[in-house]
């Protein structure tokens, strides 16, 4: 009896993830915020947009190269659709990636409740990426490494597309 309850709970949980992700993706499409199957944008209240990682079906499989390629595609689509608006990204796991691109970040101001919620959401996204269920090296799993990074690092905000770049983009269209 307990096994049946556990199996039912697991199936309902998986179904809820899939349904919730698909409904959020549909809403993003309706309101013009959908960029591709991994990324959407939202207004951040400061005249700019924020890029969000939001897999269309909840579960996904993306190694670093695929993730980067889809992120670059999302940024290109954003530039085409919103040529004169800034695009930001908040992250705890991609800070090294943005540093290699020459971007500098600013720490995100969060109270304790926001920080706990943010960590929980990051853990959830890390666990939804099936590519993270592999050994990073002999001693450590990839998902454990990423979760540790989320826990110990301060979330940073990066300006991915600045107004200067947007204006350059506008000048090239003329």
RALINPE-V364175 format. One line per field, one symbol per residue. psi: psi as a letter, one per 30 degrees, with the letter a starting at -180 (. if undefined). burial: I if it has 16 or more other ideal C-beta (glycine too) atoms within 10 Angstrom, else O. A space follows every 50 residues. Layout:
BEGIN
psi=???
burial=???
END
This chain:
BEGIN
psi=eeeeeeeeeeeeeeeeeeeeeeeeeeeeeeggfkeaffklllkgfggllk kkjikegdkljjleeeeeeeeeeeeeeeeefifhkkklkklffgeeeeef fgkklkkkjkleeeeeeeeeeeeeeeffjfffilkeaffkkeeeeeeeee eflkkkkkjejleeeeeeeeeff.
burial=OOOOOOOOOOOOOOOOIOOOIOOIIOOIOOOOIIIOIIIIIOOOOOOIII IIIIIIOIOIOIOOOOIOOIIOOIIOOIIOOIIOIIIIIIIIIIIOOIOO OOOOIOOOOOOOOOOOOIIOOIOOIIOIIOOIOOOOOOOOOIIOOIIOII OOOOIIIIIIIOOOOIOOOOOOOO
END
